């Protein structure tokens, strides 16, 4: 049920490094027309670091692993592209629709295609009001059952970070801090919470993946938390003001469930006059570069 772009298929068959990329950031995370330009820049960042990009999406009823330029433009510009998680994949494909894949759906399709490394911006997680709503991203369950290493800038800072870290621990998902002892907070370098394990090179991450293969623990994901630089993070005071006002606005508008994240990201981008948008793009480009270097290191290992 997967359509694999020939370039991606050839790379996988030859054992060359491939990095999966999500498409929700293209359709729902970035404003038009910048989203298409940034999508191409993300793919180029993977290429520049020595790997083949495989942006994943559902296009006209086909789950696509790697998008040609026409498909990429369709995901970026079409109004009928829905946000699709793992539970939605079969229904959307059966109905011939088009959808942009979340972290959960991208991880699932990537694993089916044999891709081990995936780059995104920030993970989904436990929402701040989860004690009353039970609202938790499917990203977490996907990480618990899908053998893909996800390079990210932590979880989105609009979420409940300590609760998310607790859930990852309960689900048995390893979390590595890349060049840091602290778990990053997406727009922020440090969420205020530590990580148990630190790695300082792509080779160290690749060694962890290979060790998991040998020990039989590679049936789940791996979080590689790559923080934005301290000089490049969003000003923490501005971040806190935007978060408070955005949560209030979402509540007043009756926004709930999976619609909360795109609403708040759009709020951050508009109210910061583009500051957080610039940071978001920088984060994804950094993660794409690191993911490619990890995939390349993994390919060099026996």
C-alpha positions as CSV (number, residue, x, y, z in Angstrom):
1,X,0.0,0.0,0.0
2,X,3.1,2.3,-0.1
3,X,4.4,4.2,-3.1
4,X,8.1,4.8,-2.7
5,X,9.8,7.5,-4.8
6,X,12.4,5.7,-7.0
7,X,15.3,7.8,-5.5
8,X,14.3,6.7,-2.0
9,X,13.8,3.1,-3.1
10,X,17.2,3.0,-4.7
11,X,18.9,4.4,-1.7
12,X,17.2,1.9,0.7
13,X,18.1,-1.0,-1.6
14,X,21.7,0.1,-1.7
15,X,22.0,0.7,2.0
16,X,22.5,4.5,1.6
17,X,21.2,6.8,4.4
18,X,17.6,8.0,4.2
19,X,15.8,10.4,6.5
20,X,12.0,10.5,6.8
21,X,10.3,13.9,7.0
22,X,6.8,14.7,8.2
23,X,4.4,16.7,6.0
24,X,2.1,18.3,8.7
25,X,4.6,21.1,9.2
26,X,4.2,21.9,5.5
27,X,0.4,21.9,5.4
28,X,-0.5,23.0,8.9
29,X,2.6,24.2,10.7
30,X,3.9,27.0,8.4
31,X,2.0,29.8,6.5
32,X,1.7,30.0,2.8
33,X,3.6,30.6,0.6
34,X,6.6,30.2,2.8
35,X,5.7,26.6,3.6
36,X,6.7,25.2,0.1
37,X,10.0,27.1,0.1
38,X,10.8,25.8,3.6
39,X,9.8,22.2,2.7
40,X,12.4,22.3,-0.1
41,X,15.0,23.8,2.2
42,X,14.4,21.0,4.7
43,X,14.9,18.4,2.0
44,X,18.1,20.2,0.9
45,X,19.4,20.2,4.4
46,X,19.1,16.4,4.4
47,X,20.9,16.2,1.1
48,X,23.7,18.6,2.1
49,X,24.4,16.3,5.1
50,X,24.7,13.2,2.9
51,X,21.3,11.5,3.0
52,X,18.3,11.2,0.9
53,X,15.1,12.9,2.1
54,X,11.8,11.0,2.2
55,X,9.0,13.4,2.9
56,X,5.9,11.3,3.7
57,X,2.3,12.1,3.0
58,X,-0.9,10.7,1.5
59,X,-1.6,12.0,-2.0
60,X,-4.8,11.1,-3.8
61,X,-5.2,7.9,-1.9
62,X,-1.6,6.8,-2.0
63,X,0.7,6.7,1.0
64,X,3.8,8.3,-0.5
65,X,7.4,7.7,0.8
66,X,9.2,10.6,-0.8
67,X,7.5,13.3,-2.8
68,X,8.3,14.6,-6.2
69,X,8.0,18.3,-6.7
70,X,4.4,18.1,-8.0
71,X,3.2,16.1,-4.9
72,X,5.2,18.4,-2.5
73,X,3.5,21.4,-4.1
74,X,0.0,19.8,-3.8
75,X,0.5,19.1,0.0
76,X,1.7,22.7,0.5
77,X,-1.0,24.5,-1.5
78,X,-4.2,22.4,-1.6
79,X,-7.1,23.3,0.7
80,X,-8.3,19.7,1.0
81,X,-5.2,18.3,2.7
82,X,-6.2,17.0,6.2
83,X,-4.0,16.3,9.2
84,X,-3.6,12.5,9.3
85,X,-2.5,10.4,12.3
86,X,-1.9,6.6,12.2
87,X,-5.5,5.8,13.0
88,X,-6.7,7.9,10.0
89,X,-4.3,6.4,7.4
90,X,-6.4,3.4,6.2
91,X,-9.6,5.4,6.0
92,X,-8.0,8.3,4.1
93,X,-6.3,5.9,1.6
94,X,-9.5,3.9,1.1
95,X,-11.4,7.1,0.3
96,X,-8.7,8.4,-2.1
97,X,-8.0,11.5,0.0
98,X,-4.9,13.6,0.6
99,X,-3.3,14.1,4.0
100,X,-0.3,15.5,5.8
101,X,1.2,13.0,8.2
102,X,1.8,13.7,11.9
103,X,4.8,12.4,13.8
104,X,2.9,9.2,14.6
105,X,1.8,8.6,11.0
106,X,5.1,9.5,9.5
107,X,6.9,7.2,11.9
108,X,4.6,4.3,11.1
109,X,5.0,4.7,7.3
110,X,8.7,5.2,7.6
111,X,9.1,2.0,9.6
112,X,7.0,0.1,7.0
113,X,9.4,1.4,4.3
114,X,12.5,0.4,6.3
115,X,13.6,3.9,7.3
116,X,15.2,4.2,10.7
117,X,15.8,7.9,11.2
118,X,13.2,10.7,11.1
119,X,13.5,14.5,11.6
120,X,10.8,16.8,12.9
121,X,10.4,20.0,14.8
122,X,8.8,19.1,18.1
123,X,7.0,16.0,19.3
124,X,3.4,16.0,20.5
125,X,2.8,14.9,24.0
126,X,0.6,15.2,27.0
127,X,-1.6,18.4,26.9
128,X,-1.7,20.7,29.8
129,X,-5.3,19.9,30.7
130,X,-4.9,16.2,30.3
131,X,-6.0,15.4,33.8
132,X,-9.6,16.4,32.8
133,X,-9.6,15.8,29.1
134,X,-7.3,12.8,28.7
135,X,-5.8,14.6,25.8
136,X,-2.5,13.0,24.8
137,X,-0.8,12.9,21.4
138,X,-0.7,9.7,19.4
139,X,3.0,10.5,18.9
140,X,3.7,8.9,22.3
141,X,2.1,5.6,21.6
142,X,3.7,5.5,18.2
143,X,7.1,6.0,19.8
144,X,6.4,3.0,22.1
145,X,5.7,0.7,19.2
146,X,7.7,2.0,16.1
147,X,11.4,1.3,15.6
148,X,12.4,4.8,14.4
149,X,14.8,7.3,15.9
150,X,13.1,10.7,16.0
151,X,15.3,13.8,16.0
152,X,13.4,16.7,17.5
153,X,13.8,19.8,19.7
154,X,11.9,18.1,22.5
155,X,8.2,18.4,22.8
156,X,6.3,21.5,21.8
157,X,6.5,24.0,24.6
158,X,2.7,24.5,24.6
159,X,2.4,21.0,26.2
160,X,2.9,19.5,29.7
161,X,6.6,18.7,29.4
162,X,7.1,16.8,32.8
163,X,4.0,14.7,32.2
164,X,5.2,13.9,28.7
165,X,8.6,12.8,29.9
166,X,6.9,10.7,32.5
167,X,4.8,9.0,29.9
168,X,7.9,8.4,27.7
169,X,9.5,6.7,30.7
170,X,6.4,4.5,31.4
171,X,6.3,3.5,27.7
172,X,9.9,2.5,27.7
173,X,11.0,5.1,25.1
174,X,14.7,6.1,25.5
175,X,15.4,9.9,25.5
176,X,18.9,11.1,24.5
177,X,20.0,14.7,24.9
178,X,22.2,15.7,22.0
179,X,25.0,17.8,23.4
180,X,22.9,18.7,26.4
181,X,22.0,17.4,29.9
182,X,18.6,19.2,29.7
183,X,15.5,18.3,27.8
184,X,14.9,21.1,25.3
185,X,11.6,23.0,25.2
186,X,11.2,23.4,21.4
187,X,11.4,27.3,21.1
188,X,13.5,27.2,24.3
189,X,17.0,25.6,24.8
190,X,16.1,24.2,28.2
191,X,12.6,23.1,29.4
192,X,13.8,23.0,32.9
193,X,13.9,19.2,33.1
194,X,17.0,16.9,32.8
195,X,17.6,14.0,30.5
196,X,19.0,10.7,31.8
197,X,21.4,10.2,28.9
198,X,23.6,12.6,26.9
199,X,25.2,11.9,23.5
200,X,27.6,14.3,21.7
201,X,28.0,12.9,18.2
202,X,25.9,11.2,15.5
203,X,28.1,8.1,15.9
204,X,27.0,7.8,19.6
205,X,23.4,7.9,18.5
206,X,24.0,5.3,15.8
207,X,25.8,3.1,18.4
208,X,22.7,3.2,20.6
209,X,20.4,2.2,17.7
210,X,22.7,-0.7,16.8
211,X,22.9,-1.8,20.5
212,X,19.1,-1.8,20.6
213,X,19.0,-4.0,17.5
214,X,21.4,-6.5,19.2
215,X,19.5,-6.5,22.5
216,X,16.0,-6.9,21.1
217,X,14.8,-3.5,22.3
218,X,14.6,-1.9,18.8
219,X,10.8,-2.6,18.7
220,X,10.2,1.0,19.9
221,X,11.3,4.5,19.0
222,X,14.2,6.6,20.3
223,X,14.0,10.3,21.0
224,X,17.1,12.4,20.1
225,X,16.5,15.8,21.7
226,X,18.4,18.4,19.8
227,X,18.1,21.9,21.4
228,X,18.1,25.2,19.6
229,X,21.1,27.3,20.5
230,X,20.9,29.6,23.4
231,X,21.5,32.6,21.2
232,X,18.8,31.5,18.8
233,X,16.0,30.6,21.2
234,X,12.8,32.7,21.6
235,X,13.1,35.1,24.5
236,X,11.7,33.2,27.5
237,X,9.6,36.1,28.7
238,X,8.1,36.6,25.2
239,X,7.4,32.8,25.0
240,X,5.6,32.8,28.4
241,X,3.4,35.7,27.4
242,X,2.5,34.2,24.1
243,X,1.7,30.8,25.7
244,X,-0.6,32.4,28.4
245,X,-2.4,34.5,25.8
246,X,-2.6,31.7,23.3
247,X,-4.1,29.2,25.8
248,X,-6.7,31.8,26.8
249,X,-7.6,32.5,23.2
250,X,-7.9,28.8,22.4
251,X,-10.2,28.2,25.4
252,X,-12.4,31.2,24.3
253,X,-12.6,29.9,20.8
254,X,-13.5,26.4,21.9
255,X,-10.5,24.9,20.3
256,X,-9.8,21.3,21.5
257,X,-8.0,18.1,20.7
258,X,-5.8,17.9,17.7
259,X,-6.8,21.4,16.6
260,X,-5.0,23.0,19.6
261,X,-1.5,22.6,18.4
262,X,-1.9,24.3,14.9
263,X,-4.0,27.0,16.6
264,X,-1.3,27.8,19.1
265,X,1.5,27.6,16.6
266,X,-0.4,30.1,14.4
267,X,-1.0,32.3,17.4
268,X,2.7,32.3,18.3
269,X,3.7,33.1,14.7
270,X,1.2,36.0,14.4
271,X,1.5,37.5,17.8
272,X,5.4,37.4,17.8
273,X,5.3,39.0,14.3
274,X,7.2,36.1,12.8
275,X,9.9,35.6,15.6
276,X,8.6,32.1,16.5
277,X,8.2,31.2,12.8
278,X,11.8,32.0,12.1
279,X,12.8,29.9,15.2
280,X,10.5,27.0,14.1
281,X,12.2,26.9,10.6
282,X,15.7,27.0,12.2
283,X,14.8,24.2,14.5
284,X,13.6,21.9,11.7
285,X,16.6,22.6,9.5
286,X,19.0,21.8,12.4
287,X,17.1,18.6,13.1
288,X,17.2,17.6,9.4
289,X,20.9,18.1,9.3
290,X,21.5,16.0,12.5
291,X,19.2,13.3,11.4
292,X,21.1,12.9,8.1
293,X,24.4,12.7,9.9
294,X,22.9,10.0,12.2
295,X,21.6,8.1,9.3
296,X,25.0,8.3,7.6
297,X,26.8,7.1,10.7
298,X,24.4,4.3,11.0
299,X,25.1,3.3,7.5
300,X,28.8,3.1,8.2
301,X,28.4,0.7,11.1
302,X,28.6,-3.1,10.5
